């Protein structure tokens, strides 16, 4: 585990998908971007800097492991991107980037 992934312990979810987010810091993980543009490849995760503090429920929706009726992929992606930006600010405040 890197310092960035370890820093997720006890953090608030920054992705915050409405109707999905648990708002439980005990369930927050470091969610890696799933796009090739973020450095992801076949069985290769994106670099840690391409991630977000994300509860496990929001991460399941983002990764496509759980579908939510009426929720578009573009909306999920936008929520994740906003969470990524908020997470970068937190990482900067913690001196991790």
HELIX and SHEET records of a PDB file:
HELIX    1   1 UNK A    3  UNK A    6  1                                   4    
HELIX    2   2 UNK A   25  UNK A   27  5                                   3    
HELIX    3   3 UNK A   36  UNK A   38  5                                   3    
HELIX    4   4 UNK A   56  UNK A   62  1                                   7    
HELIX    5   5 UNK A   73  UNK A   93  1                                  21    
SHEET    1   A 2 UNK A  28  UNK A  32  0                                        
SHEET    2   A 2 UNK A  51  UNK A  55 -1                                        
END                                                                             
